[in-house]
């Protein structure tokens, strides 16, 4: 995209003209089209393979000067010599008209997008200095020269092979970004717009290009009145965090009154504007002619010297060969060859999963990881990688920020810190970029999932039917097992149940208690383990203290489903020893009543079983 790096670089614009000679060989590429774009409403968002967001040039990342907004202290007042638009932040009149016209068209065609002209202007500033890279603008919106970026060969910038047959950029091997808004040809073909109502869509005309930018930014149903959608839209143009920062800074400057119209700069001495037409596809790639050397008209081939017109020069003595300092056995001696530095990293590739998920407040189990590679595809150690959390989210790295830097190890790998999800649900992106290189970023899609609804039981039932009766100081027998079910009797998995001992329908500090193996206490309220796949959970064993009477075991879920069971403690249900356990029976199954020669049948520890009680959700 973009040829200038800073505003100071605009001084070298004349030197860049030579680099644009290939572009000047073709006229502006225009396609016949309907006069407007009503059928373009509801464009899908660019797909993950969209090359527009990949590095395809050097954007002008110079931030705007800190000019006070009009009406603030220090700003020039009306009527003063300096009260007009500031030259550093002003916009050429034709470009400003194009940006405002694009906003107007967007309101008509994509009314829910709310794209502001200031955003379109900010991108035009960063991409081509409002068309200034093309030698200035004519009043009809055409540029003095076509603005064509560098070939996307995969060396310095992304690799994008030709998609237009050279129609827009004159190159049938690789694509170039084109026009004042620097569209990749395939992107322009998908989101082209007619900003003039002339029946043409020309990426080299700023009216059409600005309208196409509005269409591209609005695609996918974005609402640019929301900051998170603005960020998402700008990152479609260039996925660099610095690019986003610069565009937003210029947009704020223009909103604060720094984007007034200034006269169009003089257009280069090229043929006058008279409309542009689409050139036929070339049958062979165009090859630029090397300009003749000044003062040697008509040829660029150097002439050979004729015999006799020069004096032979004295040959220089051959340098003596350096002695071999690395003889066998001298490996550890000074003078041996130094090891070659590791090859430089030229790009990143994902290593492992690229989709992450977690519930609100939880830590993502997967950490984004990338591998830095050299030109030969080998791992590149000691490369610096930047990870950014991008999008509408309150997720953060463990260091409490949205940015984390890592250096690759010996295998070229670098990963982020743990990422903790916030309260907001939805998708966001973790972007990995290679510091100091214009290489394609690696994207990781992270999702904060809405937690599943808690299990919903309609009834709690007891599995066994034995009455819960025992003597003071004794056990109630086998642990109680209950099951959570729906109305249809289907088991509910993951249901949480609380068990409480009550006396006269109130919590009690005396009477039965639950076994506490860990602490040795006598708890009378416990949270049971969540029900398993069969909907069942088991209570801790129940014991009675010395208090006799009838008590209640209450089992309840969070949403009010309850089951109550009677707990009866009475000495008649068995003898109690000093250890608190039921007295032992005689071996023959009979007990002595203290009278000689008479035996009575021993009592059972538990009464006759009764039907198991069931419980359902209380009626209102």
C-alpha positions in Angstrom: 0.0 0.0 0.0 1.7 3.2 0.5 5.0 4.5 -0.5 5.8 7.3 2.0 6.8 6.3 5.5 6.8 9.8 7.0 5.7 13.3 6.0 9.4 14.1 5.6 9.7 11.4 3.0 7.5 13.5 0.7 10.5 15.5 -0.1 11.8 12.5 -2.2 8.7 12.3 -4.3 10.6 13.1 -7.5 12.8 10.1 -6.9 9.7 8.0 -6.6 8.4 9.0 -10.0 11.0 6.8 -11.7 9.7 3.8 -9.7 6.2 4.6 -11.1 7.2 4.5 -14.7 5.7 1.1 -15.2 2.4 2.4 -13.9 2.6 5.3 -16.3 2.7 3.0 -19.3 -1.0 2.1 -18.7 -3.9 4.4 -18.5 -6.3 4.3 -15.6 -8.2 1.0 -15.6 -11.9 1.4 -15.6 -14.8 -1.0 -16.1 -18.2 -0.3 -17.3 -20.8 -0.6 -14.6 -24.2 0.6 -13.6 -24.2 4.3 -12.4 -24.7 3.4 -8.8 -24.3 0.5 -6.4 -27.8 -0.2 -5.0 -27.3 -3.9 -5.7 -24.2 -3.9 -3.6 -26.0 -3.5 -0.3 -25.3 -6.2 2.3 -21.9 -7.2 1.0 -20.3 -10.1 2.9 -17.3 -9.4 5.0 -13.9 -10.2 3.4 -12.9 -13.8 4.0 -9.8 -14.9 6.0 -7.8 -15.1 2.8 -8.4 -11.5 1.9 -5.0 -10.1 0.7 -6.0 -6.4 1.4 -5.0 -6.7 5.0 -1.6 -8.2 4.3 1.5 -6.0 4.1 1.6 -4.6 0.5 3.6 -1.4 0.9 5.0 1.1 3.4 2.2 3.2 4.9 2.8 6.8 5.9 2.6 6.3 9.7 3.5 9.9 10.6 1.0 11.1 13.2 -0.8 14.5 12.7 0.7 17.5 14.3 -0.9 18.6 17.6 -2.9 21.5 16.1 -5.4 23.0 18.6 -9.0 22.5 17.4 -10.8 25.7 16.4 -12.3 27.6 19.4 -9.7 26.2 21.9 -7.0 28.3 23.6 -4.1 28.7 21.2 -6.0 28.2 18.1 -6.0 31.0 15.5 -9.2 33.1 15.6 -11.4 33.9 12.6 -10.2 36.6 10.3 -6.5 36.1 11.3 -4.0 35.3 8.6 -3.6 31.8 9.9 -7.3 31.2 10.4 -7.7 29.1 7.2 -7.1 25.3 7.1 -3.7 24.2 8.3 -1.6 23.1 5.4 -0.2 20.2 7.3 -3.7 18.8 8.1 -5.8 20.3 5.3 -7.2 18.1 2.5 -7.1 19.0 -1.2 -10.5 20.3 -2.3 -11.1 17.5 -4.8 -10.2 14.8 -2.3 -12.4 16.3 0.4 -15.3 16.4 -2.0 -14.7 12.8 -2.8 -14.7 11.7 0.8 -17.9 13.6 1.6 -19.5 12.2 -1.5 -18.6 8.7 -0.4 -20.2 9.3 3.0 -23.4 10.5 1.3 -23.5 7.5 -1.0 -23.0 5.2 2.0 -25.9 6.8 3.8 -28.1 6.0 0.9 -26.9 2.5 0.2 -25.8 1.2 3.6 -27.8 3.3 6.1 -26.9 1.1 9.1 -23.2 1.5 8.5 -22.7 5.1 9.6 -19.3 5.5 7.9 -17.9 9.0 8.5 -16.1 10.9 5.8 -13.3 11.6 8.3 -12.5 7.9 8.5 -12.3 7.6 4.7 -10.1 10.7 4.6 -7.8 9.3 7.3 -7.2 6.2 5.2 -6.6 8.3 2.1 -4.1 10.3 4.0 -2.1 7.3 5.2 -2.4 5.4 1.9 -1.4 8.1 -0.7 -1.4 11.5 1.0 -4.8 12.2 -0.6 -3.6 11.2 -4.0 -0.5 13.3 -3.8 1.6 10.3 -4.6 0.1 10.4 -8.1 1.4 13.8 -8.9 -1.8 15.6 -7.6 -5.5 15.5 -8.4 -7.5 16.9 -11.2 -10.9 18.3 -10.5 -12.6 15.2 -12.0 -10.8 13.0 -9.4 -8.2 11.5 -11.6 -4.6 11.5 -10.5 -1.7 13.0 -12.5 -0.1 9.6 -12.7 -1.5 6.2 -11.7 -0.5 5.3 -8.1 0.8 1.7 -8.1 2.5 0.1 -5.2 5.4 -2.3 -5.2 5.1 -5.9 -6.6 3.9 -8.3 -4.0 6.5 -11.0 -4.6 6.6 -12.3 -1.0 10.1 -10.9 -0.4 9.7 -7.5 1.4 5.9 -7.6 1.4 3.2 -10.3 1.1 3.0 -12.7 -1.8 0.0 -12.0 -3.9 0.1 -13.5 -7.4 -1.6 -11.8 -10.3 -5.5 -11.7 -10.1 -6.3 -9.2 -12.8 -4.2 -10.2 -15.8 -2.3 -6.8 -15.4 -5.6 -4.9 -16.0 -5.1 -2.4 -13.2 -1.4 -2.6 -12.3 0.3 -3.6 -15.6 1.8 -6.7 -14.1 0.6 -10.2 -15.2 2.8 -12.0 -12.6 2.2 -10.3 -9.3 -0.4 -7.9 -7.9 0.2 -4.4 -6.8 -1.9 -2.0 -4.7 -3.5 0.6 -7.0 -5.0 4.1 -6.8 -5.2 6.8 -4.1 -6.9 4.3 -1.7 -4.4 1.5 -2.6 -6.8 -1.4 -3.4 -5.4 -4.8 -4.2 -7.0 -5.7 -7.6 -8.9 -8.7 -6.3 -10.4 -6.5 -3.5 -11.3 -3.8 -6.0 -13.1 -6.3 -8.2 -15.2 -7.4 -5.2 -15.9 -4.0 -3.7 -15.6 -1.6 -6.6 -18.0 1.4 -6.6 -19.0 4.2 -9.0 -18.6 7.4 -7.0 -19.3 9.8 -9.9 -22.4 8.2 -11.4 -20.4 8.0 -14.7 -21.1 4.3 -15.3 -17.4 3.5 -14.5 -15.5 2.1 -11.6 -12.0 3.3 -11.6 -9.6 2.6 -8.7 -7.4 5.5 -9.9 -10.2 8.1 -9.6 -10.5 9.3 -6.0 -14.3 9.6 -6.2 -14.7 6.0 -7.2 -11.9 4.8 -4.9 -13.4 6.6 -1.9 -16.8 5.2 -2.6 -15.2 1.7 -2.8 -13.5 2.3 0.5 -16.9 3.1 2.1 -18.3 -0.1 0.6 -15.3 -2.2 1.8 -15.5 -0.7 5.4 -19.2 -1.4 5.6 -19.1 -5.0 4.4 -20.3 -7.6 6.7 -22.9 -5.4 8.4 -20.5 -3.3 10.4 -21.8 -0.3 12.3 -19.1 2.3 12.3 -20.7 4.3 15.0 -19.3 1.6 17.3 -15.5 1.8 18.1 -15.0 -1.9 18.0 -16.4 -2.1 14.5 -14.2 0.9 13.4 -11.2 -1.0 14.6 -12.3 -4.1 12.8 -12.9 -2.2 9.6 -9.5 -0.4 9.6 -7.6 -3.6 10.3 -9.1 -4.9 7.0 -7.0 -2.4 5.2 -3.8 -3.3 7.1 -3.6 -5.6 10.1 -0.9 -3.6 11.8 -1.6 -2.0 15.2 0.5 1.0 14.2 -1.6 1.5 11.1 -4.8 1.4 13.2 -3.3 3.9 15.6 -2.3 6.3 12.8 -5.6 6.2 11.0 -7.6 6.8 14.2 -5.3 9.7 15.0 -6.0 11.4 11.6 -9.7 10.7 11.9 -9.8 12.5 15.3 -7.8 15.4 13.8 -10.3 15.8 10.9 -13.2 15.6 13.4 -11.7 18.3 15.4 -11.7 20.7 12.5 -8.2 19.9 11.0 -9.5 18.7 7.7 -10.5 21.8 5.9 -10.2 22.2 2.2 -6.9 23.5 0.7 -6.2 24.1 -3.0 -5.3 21.1 -5.1 -1.6 20.9 -5.6 -0.4 21.5 -9.2 -0.9 18.5 -11.4 2.1 17.2 -13.2 2.4 18.2 -16.8 0.5 15.3 -18.2 -2.2 15.2 -20.9 -5.4 17.0 -19.7 -8.3 15.1 -18.2 -10.7 13.9 -20.7 -12.2 10.8 -19.2 -10.5 7.4 -18.9 -11.1 4.1 -20.7 -10.2 0.5 -20.0 -7.1 -0.5 -21.9 -7.2 -4.0 -23.6 -5.4 -6.7 -21.8 -1.8 -6.9 -23.0 -0.8 -10.0 -24.9 2.7 -9.8 -23.4 3.9 -8.2 -20.2 4.8 -4.6 -20.7 8.5 -3.9 -20.3 9.5 -0.3 -19.5 12.2 1.3 -21.6 15.3 2.4 -19.8 15.6 6.2 -20.1 18.5 7.5 -22.1 21.5 8.9 -20.3 21.3 12.7 -20.2 23.2 14.2 -23.1 23.2 10.9 -25.1 20.0 11.0 -27.1 18.6 8.1 -28.9 20.4 5.2 -27.2 21.0 3.7 -23.8 23.7 1.2 -24.9 27.2 2.3 -23.7 29.7 2.7 -26.6 32.9 0.7 -26.6 36.2 2.6 -26.7 37.9 2.6 -30.1 41.5 1.3 -30.4 44.2 3.9 -29.9 42.1 6.5 -28.2 43.2 5.7 -24.7 46.4 4.9 -23.0 46.6 1.5 -21.4 46.7 1.8 -17.7 49.3 0.1 -15.6 47.9 -3.2 -14.2 47.6 -3.2 -10.5 49.6 -5.8 -8.6 47.7 -8.9 -7.5 47.2 -8.9 -3.7 49.1 -11.6 -1.9 46.9 -14.4 -0.6 46.2 -14.4 3.1 47.9 -17.3 5.0 45.7 -20.1 6.1 45.1 -19.6 9.8 43.0 -22.6 10.2 45.4 -25.5 9.9 44.5 -28.9 11.3 44.8 -28.9 15.0 44.4 -25.1 15.3 40.6 -25.0 16.0 41.0 -23.3 19.3 43.6 -20.8 18.2 42.9 -17.2 17.5 42.1 -16.4 13.9 39.7 -19.2 13.1 36.5 -18.3 11.1 33.7 -16.8 13.1 30.4 -18.6 13.1 27.8 -17.2 10.7 25.0 -15.3 12.4 21.6 -17.0 12.3 19.5 -16.3 9.2 17.0 -13.5 9.6 13.4 -14.3 10.2 11.1 -13.2 7.3 7.7 -14.4 8.4 5.6 -16.2 11.0 3.4 -19.3 10.8 1.0 -20.7 13.3 2.1 -23.6 15.5 -0.8 -25.6 16.9 -4.4 -24.6 17.3 -5.7 -21.3 16.0 -9.1 -21.4 17.7 -9.3 -20.7 21.5 -12.3 -20.9 23.8 -13.0 -20.2 27.4 -16.0 -19.3 29.6 -16.2 -15.8 31.2 -13.6 -15.3 34.0 -11.7 -18.4 33.1 -8.2 -18.8 31.6 -7.9 -20.0 28.0 -6.3 -23.4 28.1 -4.5 -23.0 24.7 -1.8 -20.3 24.3 -1.3 -18.8 20.9 2.1 -20.0 19.5 3.9 -19.1 16.3 7.1 -20.2 14.6 9.4 -17.6 13.0 11.0 -18.9 9.8 13.8 -17.8 7.5 13.6 -17.4 3.8 14.4 -21.1 3.4 11.6 -22.1 5.7 14.0 -22.9 8.6 13.3 -22.0 12.2 14.6 -18.5 13.1 15.7 -18.1 16.7 15.9 -14.7 18.6 13.2 -13.1 16.5 10.9 -10.6 18.4 7.2 -11.3 18.1 4.4 -9.0 19.1 1.0 -10.4 20.2 -2.0 -8.1 20.3 -5.6 -8.7 21.6 -7.8 -7.0 19.0 -11.6 -6.5 19.1 -14.4 -5.9 21.6 -13.3 -7.8 24.7 -12.1 -7.3 28.2 -9.8 -10.3 28.0 -6.2 -9.6 29.0 -2.8 -11.2 29.1 -1.6 -12.3 32.5 0.4 -9.0 32.7 -2.9 -7.1 32.6 -2.4 -5.6 29.1 -3.6 -6.3 25.6 -0.1 -6.5 24.2 2.7 -9.0 24.9 6.2 -9.4 23.4 8.1 -12.7 23.2 11.4 -13.8 21.6 11.7 -17.0 19.7 13.8 -19.8 21.1 16.2 -22.2 19.4 13.3 -23.9 17.5 11.9 -20.5 16.3 8.9 -20.8 18.6 7.3 -18.0 20.7 4.0 -18.1 22.6 1.9 -15.7 24.6 1.3 -15.5 28.3 -1.9 -17.1 29.6 -5.0 -15.1 28.5 -7.8 -14.6 31.0 -11.3 -14.1 29.6 -13.3 -11.2 31.0 -17.0 -11.0 31.5 -17.9 -10.1 27.9 -18.8 -13.0 25.7 -18.1 -13.2 21.9 -15.2 -13.4 19.5 -11.9 -11.5 19.4 -8.6 -11.9 17.7 -5.1 -12.4 18.9 -2.7 -11.0 16.3 0.9 -12.2 16.0 3.3 -9.9 14.1 7.0 -10.1 13.4 8.7 -7.0 14.7 10.8 -5.1 12.1 9.4 -7.0 9.1 6.4 -6.4 6.7 5.3 -10.0 6.9 1.8 -11.4 7.0 0.4 -11.6 10.6 -0.9 -14.8 12.1 -4.4 -14.6 13.5 -5.9 -16.6 16.3 -9.7 -16.6 16.9 -10.6 -16.6 20.5 -14.2 -17.1 21.8 -15.6 -16.3 25.2 -18.5 -18.7 25.3 -21.7 -18.2 27.1 -21.7 -20.6 30.0 -24.1 -23.5 29.7 -27.4 -23.1 31.6 -27.2 -24.8 35.0 -28.8 -28.3 35.2 -32.6 -28.2 35.9 -34.1 -31.0 38.0 -37.8 -31.3 38.6 -37.6 -33.9 41.3 -35.2 -35.5 43.8 -35.9 -39.1 44.7 -34.2 -41.5 47.2 -32.9 -44.7 45.7 -33.2 -47.0 48.7 -36.3 -47.3 50.9 -35.0 -48.1 54.3 -36.3 -46.0 57.2 -33.7 -43.8 58.8 -33.9 -44.8 62.5 -31.1 -45.5 65.0 -30.1 -45.3 68.6 -28.2 -42.3 70.2 -24.5 -42.4 69.3 -25.0 -44.9 66.5 -24.9 -44.8 62.7 -28.0 -44.6 60.5 -26.5 -47.4 58.4 -25.5 -47.3 54.8 -25.1 -43.8 53.1 -28.2 -42.2 51.6 -28.2 -42.1 47.8 -30.5 -39.7 45.9 -31.2 -39.0 42.2 -32.1 -35.8 40.3 -34.6 -36.3 37.6 -36.8 -34.4 35.1 -40.6 -34.7 35.1 -40.3 -37.6 32.6 -37.9 -39.4 34.9 -34.8 -38.7 32.9 -31.6 -38.3 34.9 -30.2 -34.8 35.3 -26.4 -34.6 35.1 -24.4 -32.0 37.1 -27.2 -31.0 39.5 -26.0 -29.4 42.8 -27.8 -30.4 46.0 -27.5 -29.1 49.5 -28.2 -31.3 52.5 -29.2 -29.9 55.9 -30.3 -31.4 59.2 -33.3 -29.6 60.7 -35.1 -29.7 64.1 -38.6 -28.3 64.1 -38.0 -27.0 60.6 -34.9 -25.0 61.7 -31.2 -25.6 61.5 -30.0 -27.3 64.6 -26.7 -27.6 66.6 -27.7 -30.9 68.1 -29.0 -34.2 66.8 -27.8 -36.2 63.7 -24.7 -35.1 61.8 -22.7 -36.0 58.7 -19.5 -37.9 58.9 -16.4 -35.6 58.4 -13.4 -37.7 57.7 -11.2 -34.7 56.9 -11.7 -32.5 59.9 -13.4 -34.8 62.4 -16.2 -32.3 63.0 -20.0 -32.8 63.2 -21.4 -30.8 60.3 -25.1 -30.6 59.8 -25.0 -28.8 56.4 -23.1 -30.1 53.4 -22.9 -29.4 49.7 -23.1 -32.7 47.9 -21.0 -33.6 44.8 -22.8 -32.8 41.5 -24.9 -35.6 40.2 -23.1 -37.9 37.7 -24.2 -39.3 34.4 -26.9 -41.4 36.1 -28.2 -38.3 38.0 -27.1 -39.8 41.3 -25.1 -38.4 44.2 -24.3 -40.0 47.6 -24.5 -38.3 51.0 -21.8 -38.7 53.7 -22.7 -41.3 56.3 -25.2 -40.1 59.0 -24.6 -40.5 62.7 -26.7 -39.6 65.8 -25.3 -37.8 68.9 -26.9 -38.3 72.3 -29.9 -36.2 71.5 -33.1 -38.2 71.0 -36.1 -37.2 68.9 -37.4 -36.8 65.3 -35.3 -34.7 62.9 -35.6 -33.7 59.3 -33.0 -34.3 56.5 -33.7 -31.6 53.9 -32.3 -31.9 50.4 -32.7 -28.8 48.1 -31.5 -27.6 44.7 -30.6 -24.0 43.9 -33.9 -23.4 42.2 -36.0 -24.7 45.0 -36.7 -28.4 44.3 -36.7 -30.2 47.7 -36.9 -33.6 49.3 -37.4 -34.1 53.1 -36.7 -37.4 55.0 -37.4 -38.2 58.6 -34.5 -39.0 60.9 -35.5 -40.7 64.2 -33.2 -41.2 67.1 -34.5 -43.4 69.9 -32.9 -45.8 72.4 -35.4 -48.5 71.6 -33.7 -49.0 68.2 -30.6 -50.5 69.7 -28.1 -50.3 72.6 -25.3 -47.7 72.6 -21.8 -48.5 73.7 -19.2 -46.1 75.1 -17.8 -45.8 71.6 -21.1 -44.5 70.2 -21.8 -47.6 68.2 -24.9 -49.9 68.4 -24.5 -52.7 71.0 -23.4 -56.1 69.7 -26.0 -58.8 69.3 -25.6 -62.3 70.7 -24.1 -64.8 68.3 -27.3 -66.8 68.2 -29.4 -63.8 67.2 -31.1 -63.6 70.7 -30.8 -61.1 73.6 -31.2 -61.8 77.3 -33.9 -60.0 79.2 -32.2 -60.5 82.5 -34.5 -63.4 83.5 -33.1 -66.9 84.0 -34.1 -69.5 81.4 -36.1 -67.1 79.2 -35.0 -65.7 75.9 -36.7 -63.0 73.9 -36.3 -62.2 70.2 -33.8 -59.4 69.7 -35.0 -56.2 68.2 -33.9 -55.1 64.7 -31.8 -51.9 64.5 -34.2 -50.5 61.8 -38.0 -50.6 61.4 -39.9 -52.2 58.6 -39.2 -50.4 55.3 -41.7 -47.9 54.1 -42.3 -46.4 50.6 -39.6 -43.9 49.6 -40.8 -40.3 49.7 -40.6 -38.3 46.4 -40.4 -34.6 46.0 -41.3 -32.2 43.2 -40.9 -28.5 42.5 -43.1 -26.6 44.9 -46.2 -25.1 43.4 -46.7 -21.3 43.6 
